[in-house]
Amino acid sequence: SKDRKTGIDIWISYIAFVYGLEFKCSYDLIRKNDYINKLFDRFDYVYDNEKMSALRKEVLLFLETKVER
């Protein structure tokens, strides 16, 4: 967390929590409640819209692979 310098750095570190989850039920809950989209939709990414869109897709794809297990 020392390496986070900007607000977007901090925000991305919050999103990254999904990569540390251990249990399928956690992935199921996040997906069922659409938490990732809700988190991303909280802000309008004026400068980094394309990067944040790509990140959203990557996280959702990751969740999908975990739910299918």
PyMOL Python script that loads the backbone (N, CA, C, O; Angstrom):
from pymol import cmd

cmd.read_pdbstr("""\
ATOM      1  N   SER A   1       0.806  -1.204   0.000  1.00  0.00           N
ATOM      2  CA  SER A   1       0.000   0.000   0.000  1.00  0.00           C
ATOM      3  C   SER A   1       0.847   1.265   0.000  1.00  0.00           C
ATOM      4  O   SER A   1       0.331   2.349  -0.270  1.00  0.00           O
ATOM      5  N   LYS A   2       2.135   1.146   0.297  1.00  0.00           N
ATOM      6  CA  LYS A   2       3.016   2.316   0.259  1.00  0.00           C
ATOM      7  C   LYS A   2       3.186   2.848  -1.157  1.00  0.00           C
ATOM      8  O   LYS A   2       3.467   4.031  -1.350  1.00  0.00           O
ATOM      9  N   ASP A   3       3.016   1.974  -2.152  1.00  0.00           N
ATOM     10  CA  ASP A   3       3.231   2.363  -3.541  1.00  0.00           C
ATOM     11  C   ASP A   3       2.055   3.112  -4.150  1.00  0.00           C
ATOM     12  O   ASP A   3       2.169   3.658  -5.248  1.00  0.00           O
ATOM     13  N   ARG A   4       0.940   3.141  -3.457  1.00  0.00           N
ATOM     14  CA  ARG A   4      -0.230   3.859  -3.984  1.00  0.00           C
ATOM     15  C   ARG A   4       0.016   5.359  -3.876  1.00  0.00           C
ATOM     16  O   ARG A   4       0.320   5.881  -2.803  1.00  0.00           O
ATOM     17  N   LYS A   5      -0.123   6.040  -5.016  1.00  0.00           N
ATOM     18  CA  LYS A   5       0.183   7.475  -5.039  1.00  0.00           C
ATOM     19  C   LYS A   5      -1.034   8.346  -5.356  1.00  0.00           C
ATOM     20  O   LYS A   5      -1.127   9.480  -4.886  1.00  0.00           O
ATOM     21  N   THR A   6      -1.951   7.823  -6.139  1.00  0.00           N
ATOM     22  CA  THR A   6      -3.100   8.633  -6.562  1.00  0.00           C
ATOM     23  C   THR A   6      -4.391   7.976  -6.084  1.00  0.00           C
ATOM     24  O   THR A   6      -4.392   6.852  -5.584  1.00  0.00           O
ATOM     25  N   GLY A   7      -5.466   8.696  -6.250  1.00  0.00           N
ATOM     26  CA  GLY A   7      -6.775   8.159  -5.899  1.00  0.00           C
ATOM     27  C   GLY A   7      -7.122   6.917  -6.702  1.00  0.00           C
ATOM     28  O   GLY A   7      -7.736   5.986  -6.180  1.00  0.00           O
ATOM     29  N   ILE A   8      -6.731   6.901  -7.970  1.00  0.00           N
ATOM     30  CA  ILE A   8      -7.033   5.744  -8.811  1.00  0.00           C
ATOM     31  C   ILE A   8      -6.219   4.535  -8.358  1.00  0.00           C
ATOM     32  O   ILE A   8      -6.698   3.404  -8.443  1.00  0.00           O
ATOM     33  N   ASP A   9      -4.994   4.759  -7.879  1.00  0.00           N
ATOM     34  CA  ASP A   9      -4.184   3.666  -7.325  1.00  0.00           C
ATOM     35  C   ASP A   9      -4.897   3.026  -6.141  1.00  0.00           C
ATOM     36  O   ASP A   9      -4.967   1.802  -6.026  1.00  0.00           O
ATOM     37  N   ILE A  10      -5.414   3.858  -5.283  1.00  0.00           N
ATOM     38  CA  ILE A  10      -6.122   3.361  -4.100  1.00  0.00           C
ATOM     39  C   ILE A  10      -7.383   2.610  -4.516  1.00  0.00           C
ATOM     40  O   ILE A  10      -7.679   1.539  -3.986  1.00  0.00           O
ATOM     41  N   TRP A  11      -8.113   3.169  -5.451  1.00  0.00           N
ATOM     42  CA  TRP A  11      -9.354   2.543  -5.918  1.00  0.00           C
ATOM     43  C   TRP A  11      -9.086   1.171  -6.529  1.00  0.00           C
ATOM     44  O   TRP A  11      -9.816   0.216  -6.261  1.00  0.00           O
ATOM     45  N   ILE A  12      -8.052   1.072  -7.339  1.00  0.00           N
ATOM     46  CA  ILE A  12      -7.717  -0.207  -7.962  1.00  0.00           C
ATOM     47  C   ILE A  12      -7.312  -1.227  -6.900  1.00  0.00           C
ATOM     48  O   ILE A  12      -7.611  -2.413  -7.039  1.00  0.00           O
ATOM     49  N   SER A  13      -6.647  -0.789  -5.861  1.00  0.00           N
ATOM     50  CA  SER A  13      -6.277  -1.732  -4.801  1.00  0.00           C
ATOM     51  C   SER A  13      -7.513  -2.281  -4.093  1.00  0.00           C
ATOM     52  O   SER A  13      -7.485  -3.405  -3.593  1.00  0.00           O
ATOM     53  N   TYR A  14      -8.580  -1.518  -4.045  1.00  0.00           N
ATOM     54  CA  TYR A  14      -9.833  -2.017  -3.465  1.00  0.00           C
ATOM     55  C   TYR A  14     -10.470  -3.067  -4.368  1.00  0.00           C
ATOM     56  O   TYR A  14     -10.993  -4.075  -3.891  1.00  0.00           O
ATOM     57  N   ILE A  15     -10.424  -2.828  -5.660  1.00  0.00           N
ATOM     58  CA  ILE A  15     -10.986  -3.778  -6.615  1.00  0.00           C
ATOM     59  C   ILE A  15     -10.201  -5.083  -6.602  1.00  0.00           C
ATOM     60  O   ILE A  15     -10.770  -6.161  -6.775  1.00  0.00           O
ATOM     61  N   ALA A  16      -8.896  -4.979  -6.398  1.00  0.00           N
ATOM     62  CA  ALA A  16      -8.010  -6.150  -6.467  1.00  0.00           C
ATOM     63  C   ALA A  16      -8.288  -7.176  -5.376  1.00  0.00           C
ATOM     64  O   ALA A  16      -7.760  -8.287  -5.433  1.00  0.00           O
ATOM     65  N   PHE A  17      -9.095  -6.835  -4.396  1.00  0.00           N
ATOM     66  CA  PHE A  17      -9.373  -7.784  -3.316  1.00  0.00           C
ATOM     67  C   PHE A  17      -9.929  -9.105  -3.836  1.00  0.00           C
ATOM     68  O   PHE A  17      -9.740 -10.139  -3.196  1.00  0.00           O
ATOM     69  N   VAL A  18     -10.607  -9.097  -4.977  1.00  0.00           N
ATOM     70  CA  VAL A  18     -11.206 -10.331  -5.490  1.00  0.00           C
ATOM     71  C   VAL A  18     -10.152 -11.375  -5.830  1.00  0.00           C
ATOM     72  O   VAL A  18     -10.435 -12.573  -5.795  1.00  0.00           O
ATOM     73  N   TYR A  19      -8.939 -10.935  -6.158  1.00  0.00           N
ATOM     74  CA  TYR A  19      -7.882 -11.885  -6.508  1.00  0.00           C
ATOM     75  C   TYR A  19      -7.336 -12.623  -5.288  1.00  0.00           C
ATOM     76  O   TYR A  19      -6.606 -13.603  -5.436  1.00  0.00           O
ATOM     77  N   GLY A  20      -7.677 -12.170  -4.103  1.00  0.00           N
ATOM     78  CA  GLY A  20      -7.214 -12.826  -2.882  1.00  0.00           C
ATOM     79  C   GLY A  20      -8.261 -13.685  -2.205  1.00  0.00           C
ATOM     80  O   GLY A  20      -7.999 -14.255  -1.146  1.00  0.00           O
ATOM     81  N   LEU A  21      -9.431 -13.791  -2.788  1.00  0.00           N
ATOM     82  CA  LEU A  21     -10.483 -14.602  -2.182  1.00  0.00           C
ATOM     83  C   LEU A  21     -10.157 -16.083  -2.298  1.00  0.00           C
ATOM     84  O   LEU A  21      -9.495 -16.507  -3.245  1.00  0.00           O
ATOM     85  N   GLU A  22     -10.619 -16.858  -1.344  1.00  0.00           N
ATOM     86  CA  GLU A  22     -10.293 -18.278  -1.286  1.00  0.00           C
ATOM     87  C   GLU A  22     -11.468 -19.208  -1.573  1.00  0.00           C
ATOM     88  O   GLU A  22     -11.262 -20.341  -2.009  1.00  0.00           O
ATOM     89  N   PHE A  23     -12.667 -18.759  -1.342  1.00  0.00           N
ATOM     90  CA  PHE A  23     -13.810 -19.672  -1.363  1.00  0.00           C
ATOM     91  C   PHE A  23     -14.772 -19.375  -2.509  1.00  0.00           C
ATOM     92  O   PHE A  23     -15.049 -18.217  -2.822  1.00  0.00           O
ATOM     93  N   LYS A  24     -15.268 -20.427  -3.119  1.00  0.00           N
ATOM     94  CA  LYS A  24     -16.215 -20.303  -4.221  1.00  0.00           C
ATOM     95  C   LYS A  24     -17.454 -19.519  -3.794  1.00  0.00           C
ATOM     96  O   LYS A  24     -17.996 -18.737  -4.574  1.00  0.00           O
ATOM     97  N   CYS A  25     -17.896 -19.727  -2.568  1.00  0.00           N
ATOM     98  CA  CYS A  25     -19.098 -19.022  -2.101  1.00  0.00           C
ATOM     99  C   CYS A  25     -18.879 -17.507  -2.086  1.00  0.00           C
ATOM    100  O   CYS A  25     -19.827 -16.746  -2.280  1.00  0.00           O
ATOM    101  N   SER A  26     -17.641 -17.063  -1.858  1.00  0.00           N
ATOM    102  CA  SER A  26     -17.337 -15.628  -1.903  1.00  0.00           C
ATOM    103  C   SER A  26     -17.494 -15.099  -3.319  1.00  0.00           C
ATOM    104  O   SER A  26     -18.089 -14.043  -3.534  1.00  0.00           O
ATOM    105  N   TYR A  27     -16.956 -15.841  -4.289  1.00  0.00           N
ATOM    106  CA  TYR A  27     -17.098 -15.450  -5.691  1.00  0.00           C
ATOM    107  C   TYR A  27     -18.572 -15.447  -6.107  1.00  0.00           C
ATOM    108  O   TYR A  27     -19.034 -14.546  -6.808  1.00  0.00           O
ATOM    109  N   ASP A  28     -19.293 -16.471  -5.661  1.00  0.00           N
ATOM    110  CA  ASP A  28     -20.721 -16.561  -5.985  1.00  0.00           C
ATOM    111  C   ASP A  28     -21.485 -15.353  -5.454  1.00  0.00           C
ATOM    112  O   ASP A  28     -22.317 -14.777  -6.154  1.00  0.00           O
ATOM    113  N   LEU A  29     -21.197 -14.979  -4.221  1.00  0.00           N
ATOM    114  CA  LEU A  29     -21.885 -13.849  -3.586  1.00  0.00           C
ATOM    115  C   LEU A  29     -21.587 -12.536  -4.316  1.00  0.00           C
ATOM    116  O   LEU A  29     -22.491 -11.737  -4.563  1.00  0.00           O
ATOM    117  N   ILE A  30     -20.335 -12.325  -4.651  1.00  0.00           N
ATOM    118  CA  ILE A  30     -19.946 -11.100  -5.356  1.00  0.00           C
ATOM    119  C   ILE A  30     -20.624 -11.039  -6.716  1.00  0.00           C
ATOM    120  O   ILE A  30     -21.129  -9.994  -7.126  1.00  0.00           O
ATOM    121  N   ARG A  31     -20.630 -12.159  -7.400  1.00  0.00           N
ATOM    122  CA  ARG A  31     -21.243 -12.192  -8.740  1.00  0.00           C
ATOM    123  C   ARG A  31     -22.766 -12.042  -8.655  1.00  0.00           C
ATOM    124  O   ARG A  31     -23.363 -11.273  -9.409  1.00  0.00           O
ATOM    125  N   LYS A  32     -23.380 -12.773  -7.742  1.00  0.00           N
ATOM    126  CA  LYS A  32     -24.837 -12.740  -7.596  1.00  0.00           C
ATOM    127  C   LYS A  32     -25.346 -11.324  -7.300  1.00  0.00           C
ATOM    128  O   LYS A  32     -26.386 -10.913  -7.815  1.00  0.00           O
ATOM    129  N   ASN A  33     -24.618 -10.597  -6.483  1.00  0.00           N
ATOM    130  CA  ASN A  33     -25.026  -9.246  -6.092  1.00  0.00           C
ATOM    131  C   ASN A  33     -24.453  -8.154  -6.988  1.00  0.00           C
ATOM    132  O   ASN A  33     -24.674  -6.967  -6.746  1.00  0.00           O
ATOM    133  N   ASP A  34     -23.719  -8.554  -8.022  1.00  0.00           N
ATOM    134  CA  ASP A  34     -23.164  -7.623  -9.008  1.00  0.00           C
ATOM    135  C   ASP A  34     -22.298  -6.541  -8.361  1.00  0.00           C
ATOM    136  O   ASP A  34     -22.309  -5.385  -8.786  1.00  0.00           O
ATOM    137  N   TYR A  35     -21.553  -6.931  -7.332  1.00  0.00           N
ATOM    138  CA  TYR A  35     -20.760  -5.967  -6.578  1.00  0.00           C
ATOM    139  C   TYR A  35     -19.675  -5.290  -7.414  1.00  0.00           C
ATOM    140  O   TYR A  35     -19.405  -4.105  -7.218  1.00  0.00           O
ATOM    141  N   ILE A  36     -19.053  -6.009  -8.336  1.00  0.00           N
ATOM    142  CA  ILE A  36     -17.979  -5.405  -9.127  1.00  0.00           C
ATOM    143  C   ILE A  36     -18.530  -4.265  -9.982  1.00  0.00           C
ATOM    144  O   ILE A  36     -17.962  -3.173 -10.006  1.00  0.00           O
ATOM    145  N   ASN A  37     -19.623  -4.517 -10.675  1.00  0.00           N
ATOM    146  CA  ASN A  37     -20.211  -3.443 -11.486  1.00  0.00           C
ATOM    147  C   ASN A  37     -20.683  -2.284 -10.616  1.00  0.00           C
ATOM    148  O   ASN A  37     -20.552  -1.124 -11.006  1.00  0.00           O
ATOM    149  N   LYS A  38     -21.221  -2.582  -9.461  1.00  0.00           N
ATOM    150  CA  LYS A  38     -21.664  -1.515  -8.555  1.00  0.00           C
ATOM    151  C   LYS A  38     -20.487  -0.662  -8.102  1.00  0.00           C
ATOM    152  O   LYS A  38     -20.606   0.559  -8.006  1.00  0.00           O
ATOM    153  N   LEU A  39     -19.344  -1.300  -7.822  1.00  0.00           N
ATOM    154  CA  LEU A  39     -18.161  -0.546  -7.428  1.00  0.00           C
ATOM    155  C   LEU A  39     -17.650   0.329  -8.571  1.00  0.00           C
ATOM    156  O   LEU A  39     -17.351   1.507  -8.378  1.00  0.00           O
ATOM    157  N   PHE A  40     -17.552  -0.258  -9.758  1.00  0.00           N
ATOM    158  CA  PHE A  40     -17.053   0.511 -10.901  1.00  0.00           C
ATOM    159  C   PHE A  40     -18.011   1.638 -11.285  1.00  0.00           C
ATOM    160  O   PHE A  40     -17.566   2.695 -11.734  1.00  0.00           O
ATOM    161  N   ASP A  41     -19.290   1.433 -11.121  1.00  0.00           N
ATOM    162  CA  ASP A  41     -20.283   2.434 -11.526  1.00  0.00           C
ATOM    163  C   ASP A  41     -20.383   3.610 -10.563  1.00  0.00           C
ATOM    164  O   ASP A  41     -21.088   4.578 -10.848  1.00  0.00           O
ATOM    165  N   ARG A  42     -19.699   3.546  -9.445  1.00  0.00           N
ATOM    166  CA  ARG A  42     -19.769   4.633  -8.471  1.00  0.00           C
ATOM    167  C   ARG A  42     -19.087   5.906  -8.955  1.00  0.00           C
ATOM    168  O   ARG A  42     -19.375   6.998  -8.464  1.00  0.00           O
ATOM    169  N   PHE A  43     -18.175   5.761  -9.925  1.00  0.00           N
ATOM    170  CA  PHE A  43     -17.402   6.914 -10.378  1.00  0.00           C
ATOM    171  C   PHE A  43     -17.450   7.048 -11.892  1.00  0.00           C
ATOM    172  O   PHE A  43     -17.671   6.079 -12.618  1.00  0.00           O
ATOM    173  N   ASP A  44     -17.238   8.274 -12.343  1.00  0.00           N
ATOM    174  CA  ASP A  44     -17.101   8.558 -13.764  1.00  0.00           C
ATOM    175  C   ASP A  44     -15.608   8.742 -14.031  1.00  0.00           C
ATOM    176  O   ASP A  44     -15.003   9.713 -13.575  1.00  0.00           O
ATOM    177  N   TYR A  45     -15.030   7.818 -14.760  1.00  0.00           N
ATOM    178  CA  TYR A  45     -13.592   7.831 -15.000  1.00  0.00           C
ATOM    179  C   TYR A  45     -13.288   8.676 -16.239  1.00  0.00           C
ATOM    180  O   TYR A  45     -13.207   8.153 -17.351  1.00  0.00           O
ATOM    181  N   VAL A  46     -13.127   9.946 -16.045  1.00  0.00           N
ATOM    182  CA  VAL A  46     -12.953  10.889 -17.140  1.00  0.00           C
ATOM    183  C   VAL A  46     -11.649  10.629 -17.894  1.00  0.00           C
ATOM    184  O   VAL A  46     -11.653  10.560 -19.123  1.00  0.00           O
ATOM    185  N   TYR A  47     -10.557  10.485 -17.189  1.00  0.00           N
ATOM    186  CA  TYR A  47      -9.248  10.369 -17.834  1.00  0.00           C
ATOM    187  C   TYR A  47      -8.848   8.931 -18.125  1.00  0.00           C
ATOM    188  O   TYR A  47      -8.128   8.675 -19.090  1.00  0.00           O
ATOM    189  N   ASP A  48      -9.294   8.006 -17.320  1.00  0.00           N
ATOM    190  CA  ASP A  48      -8.868   6.617 -17.445  1.00  0.00           C
ATOM    191  C   ASP A  48     -10.021   5.692 -17.810  1.00  0.00           C
ATOM    192  O   ASP A  48     -10.025   4.526 -17.415  1.00  0.00           O
ATOM    193  N   ASN A  49     -10.980   6.186 -18.542  1.00  0.00           N
ATOM    194  CA  ASN A  49     -12.179   5.405 -18.848  1.00  0.00           C
ATOM    195  C   ASN A  49     -11.860   4.095 -19.565  1.00  0.00           C
ATOM    196  O   ASN A  49     -12.400   3.049 -19.206  1.00  0.00           O
ATOM    197  N   GLU A  50     -10.992   4.139 -20.569  1.00  0.00           N
ATOM    198  CA  GLU A  50     -10.658   2.929 -21.318  1.00  0.00           C
ATOM    199  C   GLU A  50      -9.931   1.914 -20.442  1.00  0.00           C
ATOM    200  O   GLU A  50     -10.208   0.716 -20.510  1.00  0.00           O
ATOM    201  N   LYS A  51      -9.006   2.393 -19.626  1.00  0.00           N
ATOM    202  CA  LYS A  51      -8.265   1.501 -18.734  1.00  0.00           C
ATOM    203  C   LYS A  51      -9.196   0.879 -17.695  1.00  0.00           C
ATOM    204  O   LYS A  51      -9.090  -0.311 -17.398  1.00  0.00           O
ATOM    205  N   MET A  52     -10.094   1.669 -17.152  1.00  0.00           N
ATOM    206  CA  MET A  52     -11.011   1.153 -16.136  1.00  0.00           C
ATOM    207  C   MET A  52     -12.012   0.186 -16.753  1.00  0.00           C
ATOM    208  O   MET A  52     -12.410  -0.786 -16.111  1.00  0.00           O
ATOM    209  N   SER A  53     -12.416   0.439 -17.974  1.00  0.00           N
ATOM    210  CA  SER A  53     -13.301  -0.485 -18.675  1.00  0.00           C
ATOM    211  C   SER A  53     -12.608  -1.827 -18.899  1.00  0.00           C
ATOM    212  O   SER A  53     -13.214  -2.883 -18.720  1.00  0.00           O
ATOM    213  N   ALA A  54     -11.348  -1.779 -19.288  1.00  0.00           N
ATOM    214  CA  ALA A  54     -10.577  -3.013 -19.482  1.00  0.00           C
ATOM    215  C   ALA A  54     -10.393  -3.747 -18.159  1.00  0.00           C
ATOM    216  O   ALA A  54     -10.487  -4.973 -18.109  1.00  0.00           O
ATOM    217  N   LEU A  55     -10.135  -3.006 -17.094  1.00  0.00           N
ATOM    218  CA  LEU A  55      -9.981  -3.616 -15.776  1.00  0.00           C
ATOM    219  C   LEU A  55     -11.281  -4.275 -15.329  1.00  0.00           C
ATOM    220  O   LEU A  55     -11.269  -5.382 -14.789  1.00  0.00           O
ATOM    221  N   ARG A  56     -12.399  -3.595 -15.554  1.00  0.00           N
ATOM    222  CA  ARG A  56     -13.706  -4.164 -15.193  1.00  0.00           C
ATOM    223  C   ARG A  56     -13.911  -5.490 -15.912  1.00  0.00           C
ATOM    224  O   ARG A  56     -14.300  -6.481 -15.294  1.00  0.00           O
ATOM    225  N   LYS A  57     -13.650  -5.510 -17.215  1.00  0.00           N
ATOM    226  CA  LYS A  57     -13.822  -6.741 -17.991  1.00  0.00           C
ATOM    227  C   LYS A  57     -12.929  -7.855 -17.461  1.00  0.00           C
ATOM    228  O   LYS A  57     -13.357  -9.004 -17.357  1.00  0.00           O
ATOM    229  N   GLU A  58     -11.701  -7.516 -17.131  1.00  0.00           N
ATOM    230  CA  GLU A  58     -10.745  -8.509 -16.619  1.00  0.00           C
ATOM    231  C   GLU A  58     -11.215  -9.100 -15.287  1.00  0.00           C
ATOM    232  O   GLU A  58     -11.159 -10.314 -15.089  1.00  0.00           O
ATOM    233  N   VAL A  59     -11.674  -8.246 -14.385  1.00  0.00           N
ATOM    234  CA  VAL A  59     -12.139  -8.716 -13.075  1.00  0.00           C
ATOM    235  C   VAL A  59     -13.392  -9.571 -13.239  1.00  0.00           C
ATOM    236  O   VAL A  59     -13.513 -10.614 -12.596  1.00  0.00           O
ATOM    237  N   LEU A  60     -14.319  -9.147 -14.087  1.00  0.00           N
ATOM    238  CA  LEU A  60     -15.539  -9.932 -14.302  1.00  0.00           C
ATOM    239  C   LEU A  60     -15.226 -11.284 -14.938  1.00  0.00           C
ATOM    240  O   LEU A  60     -15.842 -12.291 -14.589  1.00  0.00           O
ATOM    241  N   LEU A  61     -14.285 -11.312 -15.855  1.00  0.00           N
ATOM    242  CA  LEU A  61     -13.868 -12.578 -16.459  1.00  0.00           C
ATOM    243  C   LEU A  61     -13.228 -13.482 -15.422  1.00  0.00           C
ATOM    244  O   LEU A  61     -13.499 -14.682 -15.392  1.00  0.00           O
ATOM    245  N   PHE A  62     -12.391 -12.925 -14.580  1.00  0.00           N
ATOM    246  CA  PHE A  62     -11.772 -13.690 -13.499  1.00  0.00           C
ATOM    247  C   PHE A  62     -12.835 -14.294 -12.591  1.00  0.00           C
ATOM    248  O   PHE A  62     -12.763 -15.474 -12.248  1.00  0.00           O
ATOM    249  N   LEU A  63     -13.816 -13.496 -12.202  1.00  0.00           N
ATOM    250  CA  LEU A  63     -14.899 -13.994 -11.351  1.00  0.00           C
ATOM    251  C   LEU A  63     -15.668 -15.120 -12.039  1.00  0.00           C
ATOM    252  O   LEU A  63     -16.023 -16.116 -11.409  1.00  0.00           O
ATOM    253  N   GLU A  64     -15.916 -14.953 -13.313  1.00  0.00           N
ATOM    254  CA  GLU A  64     -16.654 -15.965 -14.075  1.00  0.00           C
ATOM    255  C   GLU A  64     -15.918 -17.305 -14.042  1.00  0.00           C
ATOM    256  O   GLU A  64     -16.541 -18.355 -13.883  1.00  0.00           O
ATOM    257  N   THR A  65     -14.606 -17.269 -14.191  1.00  0.00           N
ATOM    258  CA  THR A  65     -13.842 -18.521 -14.177  1.00  0.00           C
ATOM    259  C   THR A  65     -13.867 -19.155 -12.801  1.00  0.00           C
ATOM    260  O   THR A  65     -13.837 -20.381 -12.688  1.00  0.00           O
ATOM    261  N   LYS A  66     -13.920 -18.353 -11.757  1.00  0.00           N
ATOM    262  CA  LYS A  66     -13.958 -18.891 -10.393  1.00  0.00           C
ATOM    263  C   LYS A  66     -15.322 -19.471 -10.060  1.00  0.00           C
ATOM    264  O   LYS A  66     -15.413 -20.465  -9.340  1.00  0.00           O
ATOM    265  N   VAL A  67     -16.382 -18.864 -10.575  1.00  0.00           N
ATOM    266  CA  VAL A  67     -17.739 -19.341 -10.299  1.00  0.00           C
ATOM    267  C   VAL A  67     -17.988 -20.667 -10.998  1.00  0.00           C
ATOM    268  O   VAL A  67     -18.711 -21.518 -10.479  1.00  0.00           O
ATOM    269  N   GLU A  68     -17.396 -20.847 -12.166  1.00  0.00           N
ATOM    270  CA  GLU A  68     -17.621 -22.064 -12.941  1.00  0.00           C
ATOM    271  C   GLU A  68     -16.941 -23.277 -12.350  1.00  0.00           C
ATOM    272  O   GLU A  68     -17.284 -24.399 -12.722  1.00  0.00           O
ATOM    273  N   ARG A  69     -16.004 -23.107 -11.456  1.00  0.00           N
ATOM    274  CA  ARG A  69     -15.276 -24.235 -10.861  1.00  0.00           C
ATOM    275  C   ARG A  69     -16.169 -25.204 -10.152  1.00  0.00           C
ATOM    276  O   ARG A  69     -15.692 -26.199  -9.606  1.00  0.00           O
TER     277      ARG A  69
END
""", "prot")
cmd.dss("prot")
cmd.show_as("cartoon", "prot")
cmd.util.cbc("prot")
cmd.orient("prot")
